[in-house]
Amino acid sequence: MRPRHAAGLLLAAALTLTACSGPSAGGAADSPTCPDGKIRMGVEPFEDPAKLVPAANVLGDALERRLNCPVEVQVTEDYSAEVLAMDNDELELGIFGPLGYVFAQQRAGAEAVASFGTADGKLSTYTAGIWVPKDSDITSVAQLRGRSLALGSVGSTSGDALPRQALVDAGVRQEDVRIDYAGGHPEALLALTNGKVDAAEINTQQLESAKKSGTFDPARFRQIWRSAPIPNDPVTVRGNLDPEFKAAVSDALLNLDPQAVGEVGALLDVSPPGKLVPVTHDTYRPLVELAQKLGLTEKDVE
């Protein structure tokens, strides 16, 4: 589900991008596949906007061509803003983090229809992790008592909920750990590499991105905890829309060329890219159960 970025706040406030020039609404305005002459797609701010915006626009542009309807891609300020926008009928589509989807489904009726597939056609996954410096005396989650832990942001699946569940499972009370919500996965990683915290959450998506950019050397750090695999982010459609529209969008998403979704997929550590694959609410049931275990509500997704 995932972080708020300082840069993202500046961009998101004014950011409403129409994916390329594409076809004009024209006669498509009255089409069931082009409600009100356009489709608005929200995207969670899970990555540096400088990388996320162009990648999301490639996906939006491909969907625009497939449906012959302009697609506006909006990178929202945070998870709650995306949920609220869909609840207010301001988004037809939304890409949510897994935990964010749970609350988008509950509040806005979001329906999961597709997610990012691998080249062999399987649903991609990622894992949450907690890392410490290589020379740290911390070797387990239980030893985080009295130490500082950088987390991505409130409401993030791998950057908040799962690491906090790891503390619970290890018998560590949250108040016994100095938790620093860094503002995003990259920021949590930087807090660790800059020596500002004793430990930090780093999921496999951020790990690969940081390794490629040269901002993280795994040889200097050590992982002390890893979560079970998490199904990757769902692409959702608002539940109160016309069934014909939902069916058309689902069909279009599942038939996009792998390269069209590959740039967003790469940011989610899906390489080589495959097509989007079908998912349902049951795919994310473990996240529903996680929210229940931690007593989370939509107010916890900020």
N, C-alpha and C positions, 0 to 999 in steps of 0.2 A: 501498500500500500504503500508510504514513502514521503520524501522531505520537502520542506520549504527552503528555497534558496534566496539569498539576499538579492542576487542579480535577477532572479526570477520575479521577485516582487516588483521590480522596476519595469520589467518587460510585460508582466501579466496584466498590470493595471491598464495598459493601453493596447494590449496585444489581441487583435482579432485578424487572423490571416486568412485570406482566401487562397486556396491551393491553386497556384499558377493562374493563368487566365482562363483556361478550360472553356467549356461551352457556356453560353449565356443561358439564363433561365428560359427565355423565349417561351415556346410552347410547352416546355417542361414544367412551368409554374403550376399548372393545373393537374399534373400527373401525380398519381398515388405515390410514385417514387421520389417526388420532389415537392414535399409539403411547403407551402408558402414560398416556393421558388428557390429554396436553398436547404442545405443540411448543415446543422451546427454540431461539430464534434469537439468535445472537451478532452483534454489530455492532462493527466496528473503531472505535477512538476517533479518527476523522479530523477532528473538529470540536469546538468548545467544547461540553461536555456540556449546557449550558443550551439550546443550539440543537438538538443531535443527539438528545437523549433524546425530546423531544416529537415530533420529526419521525419517528423510528424507530417510535414507538408508533402513529402514524397508519397506517404500513405494516403493522405487526403486527396492529392491530385489523381492518384490511380483510382480511388473510389469515385471521384467526380467524373472521370471519363467513363467508368463502368456504368454509372447510373444516369449519365447525361444531366447532372444537376450540380450546381456550384456547392462546394464543401468548404465551410469556414472552420478552420482549425484554431481552437482557443486553448492556450496553455494557461490553466487557472492558477490562482495564487497558492492554493493549497487544496487538500482533499475535501474539506468541508465546503469550500466554495464551489467545487465541482458537483458535489451532492446537492447543494442548495440550488444550483443552476438547473440541474435536471429536474429537481422537485418542482421548480417554478416554470417548467416547460420551456426553458431557455436553451436546452440541448436535446438533440435527437439521439446522439451517440455519445458515449463516454468511454475512455480507457482509464480504468481504475486499478490501483494496487489491489491485491487479493482481499486484504482486510477492508479497504475502502469500499470495495464492491459489496461486502456484506451489509454495510450501512446504506449504500446506495440502493440496494435491493429492498431493504426494509423501509426506507423513507420515500424513495422516488420510484419504486417499482422497476428498477433497472433489471434487464434480462441479459444474462451472459450468453453470447452466441458464438464467440470465436476467441481464440488465443493464439499465441505464437508457437508455431510448430517447428520441429527440427527437419533436417533434409530428408529423413526417412519417414516423415509423416506423423511423428509422435509429439504429444504435448511437451513443450519444454518446461523445465523446472529450474529453480535456483535454491540456494541455502543461505540462511543467516549464519553469522559467525561472530565470535568474540576473540579479539587478538590482543596480545601484550608484546612488549619488547622482548627480544630473544633472551636478554640477560635478566629478565624479571624473575622474581621468586614466586610469582603467581603461576600455579599450574592447574588450577581448577576454578570453577565458578564459585565454589564455597569460599575460596580465599579472596574473593572480592570484598568481603566485609571490611569496612573502614577504608576502602580504596575508592578511586574515582573512575567512573565509567562513562564514556561518551556514547550517546545514542543519537540516531539520525534525527528523528522528529516525532512528536506526539502523533499516534495513530498509524505510524508506519508498521507494516507487517514484520519485515526483517529488521527494521531500525528502531523498534520499540516493543511491540507486543511479544514477539518470540524471545528476545533477550530477557525481558521481564519474567516471562514464564520460566526461563532457564533459572533465574534467581529463585523463584518459588520452588521449583523442583529440587534445587540444591539446599533448600531450607534457609535461604537468605532473605531477610526482610528488606523491602525496598528502601526503607528509611536508614538501613545500616550501610547503604552504598551511596556515595556522592555521585548522583546521576546528573550529567550535563547534556541537555538536549542541544546538540551543536547546530541544528538547522538543516541537516541533510546528510546523506551518506558521504559525499566528498568532504564535508566539514568535519564529520566524526573521524574520518580517516586522518585528516590533517591534524586534528587535535592530538592524535596518537603519535604521528610522525614528528610533530613539533614538541613532543614531550610535555604536553599540557595535562594529560590524563594518564592514569595507570593502565587503562584498557579501553578498547573501543569496539563497537560493532562494525563489522565490514562484511557485507554480503558478497556472494560470488560475482554478482554483476559489477559492483563497484570495484572489486578486486581486479577483475580483468581489465576494466577501463583504466584503472590507476596504473597497472603494470604496463599497459600499452603506451600510456602517456609519460611514463617514467617517474611518476610521483610516489610510487610505492615499491620497495624492494622486499619481497617476502623473506629473503634470507636474513633480514635484520629483525624479523618479528616471528611470533609463534602463535598458532591458533590453539585456544584452550577449550573451545566449544563450537559445535556445529549442529545446526538444526536438521530435522528431517527435510526431505525435498518439498518445496513449495510450488504449486502450480503457478505458472506465469500469469501475468496480468490479463484479465479478460477485456475484450471489446464488447461493450454492452449497448443495448438499444432501449430507449424509454418504453416502459410497459404499456402506457395508455395510447400508443400510436396505432394507426390502422394496421390490421394483420397483414394486408397486402404489402404495405411499406416494410414491415418488419421482415417478411419473407424475402422481399427483393434485396434488402440490405444484407441479410444473412447470406443469401446466395452470392451476392457481389463480393462480400468480404472473403468468403471461403474459396473464391475463384480468382483472387488477385494473384498476379505473378509473384513468386517468392522475392524477386528483387524489389518489388514495390513495398513490401513490408520489411525487407531485410535491414533497412537503416535503423528503424525503431528496434527491430529484433536484435541488432548488434549491440544496442545500448542495454538490452536485457540479457546480454551474454548468450545470444542464440546465433551460433555460427558453425557451419554454413547455414544460411537461412532456408527455411522451407515455407510452404504455404501456411496461412492461418488454418487452424484446425477447429472443429466444433467442440464446444464445451457447454455445460449446463450448470444450473445451480448446485447440483450434486457434486460437481467437480470441486467446488469450494466449501463443501460441508465441513472439512476439518477446520477451516477458518471461522465458520459459524460457531463451532464447538470451542475454539480458542477464545473467542470473544466472550462466550458464556462463562468459561472457566475464570477469566480475568475480570469478569463483571464489567466489560466495556460496553459503552453505548455510543451513539453517533456523536455525542459531545466530546468523546475522547479522540475523535478523528478531526484534527485541526490542521 
